[in-house]
Amino acid sequence: MSESICITTLVENTVHQRGLRAEHGLSFHIQWGGHSVLFDTGQSDLLLQNAGVLGLDLGRLEAVVLSHGHDDHCGGLKAVCSLSPHTRLHLHPAATAAKFSTNQENIARSIGMPAVAREIIRASGGTVWTRGLTEVVPGLFATGEIPRQTGFEDVGGRFFLDSAGQQPDLLLDDQALFFESREGLVVVLGCAHAGVVNTLLHIEQLTGGKRIQAVLGGMHLLNASAERMKKTLAALEERDLGLLVPMHCTGWPATPSLWRHFGDRCSSGGVGSRHIFTR
């Protein structure tokens, strides 16, 4: 018996329809059968407002998965857990570490998980630490830590574990979600700080080389060199994707480059967009 999986964007940098609001961040709601899962929470309580407009009940979430510990992906955790206090939390242990970014003048800014979110995680009796492959609900998997296999990808920016900018943050907490549809694997990214190609390679290895049909989410290519973009485009083209949804931190000029290259295989991922797959 077939069933549909619906991925709804609750937070993103752009909006897909009227009546919704955007912010710099990302959050997806994933629903199929009786399962209700949230992947990331944006940076504020905005996801609750957008969910209300879209008619989604987040009060009965089965699980929340955090792609990594940056505040634009986990800043809404307090609001989510206030509404759905018994939901299971899934994250890599490194997601709770202090995190900073620096600008060209080496001025540091804290971008890590809010203190209240860390307290919620510490107090939770149901936190699942996703160091490796983890089944979140039947058929939906978190990759856990992603090995760095390519020679052309990096974390995509100036990220550190200290405010002095002396300890690089390798963002080992970065992870993605994936599930199998009739057409092939569907991969949902947070920021792909491990590298989008590294992420796809790892998922292919985890699944014995199953075909990847769709990739949605942030790819953190806003600082990508020309070489990295060329090799990323080649790797994505090699996989003959049926759907590509570049979002959030994919950035400019990478996003228009992906749209030019993949044409009608690309789709908008703004707040309110829905992508439906069949299992």
N, C-alpha and C positions, 0 to 999 in steps of 0.2 A: 504494500500500500504506500503510495507516494505522499510526501508531506512537503509543505513550503517552509522555507526559512526566510524571514524578513529582517533585513538590516536597515535600521532607521538612524539617520544622523541627528543627534540631539544638540551637539555643540561642534562648531567649525568656524573658520574665519569668515565665511560667507553664508548667505541665506538662499534657499531654493524657492521659497514661497512667502507670500505676505503673512503678516501676523506673528512672525518669528523673529528672534534676535540672534546676532552673531557675537562671538568673542574669540580672541586668539586662544585656541585650545581645541580639544577633540573629545568627543564622546559618542559612542554607538550603543544603540539598544538592539539586541539580537533576540528574536522570538521564533520558536517553532514548537508545535505541540503545546505542552504545558510548561515549557522551559522559558524563563525570562532572565536574560543575562545582560549586564552592562559592561562594556569595555571602555574604560577611562571615564572621567567625570568632568572634564573641562576644568576651568580655574575658579568657578564660583557656583552659586546655586542656580545659574541660568538654565541648566539642563532640566530642572524641575518645572520652570515656567514653560519651556518649549515642549516638554512632555505633556503638560496639561493642554496646551493648544492642540497638540497632535492626538490627544485622546489616549495616551499611554499611561498605564498605572504602574508607577515605579515602587509602590508600596509592597509589592509581592515579589521582589527580585530574588532569584535563587542564588545568584552569584554576581560579584563585582570583580573584574580582572583589571589590574593596573599594568599598562604597558611598560612604564618606568616611573621614576620618582620625580619628574619635573612638575612644577606647580600647575602648569597649564593642562596637565592630564590627571592630576589627583587633587586639585584644589577644591573640587565640589564634593569630596568624600564625606565631609561632615553633614552636608545637606542630605545626601543620599542615605547615610546611615541613620539620620534622624527620622527619615520617612520609612526606611526598611531596616530596622535594627538587627534583624536576625539573619541577614544575608551573609553568605560566606565570602571572605575576601581572599583573592589570589594575587600574589605578587612575589617578585624575587627579593631576597633579604637585602640586597644592596639598594633597593628603592628607597629605604628609609634614611640613607646616609645624607649628610649635608652636601649640597650641590651648589656650584657657582658658575657663572659665565663671566667672561671679561670682554670689554670692547677693545678697539684699536689702541686706546690710551692705557690699556691694562687696568682699567677701573672695574672692580668686581661687583657683581650683583648676585644676591642670593636667589636661586631659582628652584630650590629643593622643596620637598614636601612640607606643607604647613605643620607647625607643632601640634595643632589639634588633630590632624590626620594621623600623625605618628602615635598620639595617645590612643586614638580609636583602635589602631592596629594592635598596639600593645595590650589593650584591655580586651580585645576580641578573643573569645575562646575558639573561634572557627577559622582562624587565619591559615591559609594553605600556602606554604612557601614553595614557589615554582622554580626550583633550581634546574630541574630537567623537565622533560615532556610530562604534561599533566592534563588529564581529562577533566574538564571543568564540569560539564554535564555530558550525558551519553552522546558521543559523536562530535563534540566540540572540544578542541585541544588548545592548550597554551604551549608554546614551544619551550618555555624556560630559556636559559642562557643560550645564546647563539654563537657558535664558533666563528672566528674571523678567518675566512679562507681566501678571500681575494686579496690581491696586492694593490688595488686601486681605490678601495673604500676606507673611509675613516668615520669618526663619530659625527662629522659634519659641522664642527664649530669649536670654539674655545671654551671647553668645559673642564671644571676643576672640582676637587674635593675640599679645597681650602680657599679662603678669601684672599690669600696672598698669591694665588695662581701658580703654586709650586708643585702640586700633586694632580697630574692629569686624571680626569675621570674617564675611564674606559667604557663607562655605561654598560657594565655587565648585566645590569638589571633589565636592559632592553629586551622585549619579547613581543611575539605576535600571536594571533589566534588563527586557527584554520579548521575547516571541516570539509567533508567530501560531498559534492553534489552530483547529480546525474552527468553533468558535462565535464566534471573534473574538480580539483581542489579549489576552494575559495580561501584566500589569505586576507586577513584584516590586520593592518599595520597601525601602530601608534605613531612613532616617529622614525622607525627603522634606523636608529642610531648605530646598530650593528652593520648597516648597509643593506639596502633592499636586495641586492644580489646574494649576499651572504645569507639573508633570511630565506630566500627561495631555495638556495642550495641545501640549507639545513632541513627544510621541510621536505624536500625531495628525498633526502637521505633518510629521514624519519619514516617516510611512507613507502619506501622501496621504489622510488622513481615514478610515482603517480603523476599524471599530467596536472599542471596548474592552469585552471580556466580563468580565474579572476583574481585581481589584486586591488584592494581598496585601502586608502589611508594616506598618512604622511610618509614621505620618503626622504626628507631632510637633504634635499639636493640644492638648497638655496646658495650654498657656498661651493658647489661642485666645480671642479676644474673641467676644462674642455675634454681632457682624456677620460675623466670619470664619467662624464655625460655620454661620450661616445661608446664606452664599454658597457654602461648601464643600458642604453638603448639597444645595443646589440644583444645583450643577455635577455632582455625582455622580449625582443623580436624572435629570438631563438626558441622561446617557449610558446610562441603562437597563441598568445593570450586572447581570449574572447572578450574580456572586459578589463579596462584599466580605469581606476578612479583616483587620480592624483589630488591630494587634499593638503590642507593645513600647511605644514612646513616644507612641502615639496618645493615651493618657492618659485621666484622669477629669476632667470628666464626658463627654468627647467619645466614648469608646468606647460607653457605654450609650446615648448619644444616637444613634449610628450604628446600633446594634442595634435600637433602637425604630423608627427610620425605615425601615430596610431589611428588618426581620423575618427571614424564613427565607432571604433571600438572603445573610445574614451567616453566617460559619462561624468556629469556634475555630481559632486558630493556635498553640496551646501546643506545647511540646517533644514531639515524637513524632507530631504531626499530619501527615497526608499529603494532598496535593491533586493529583489526577490529571487531566490534560487529553489530548486526542487531536489529533494533527496529520493 
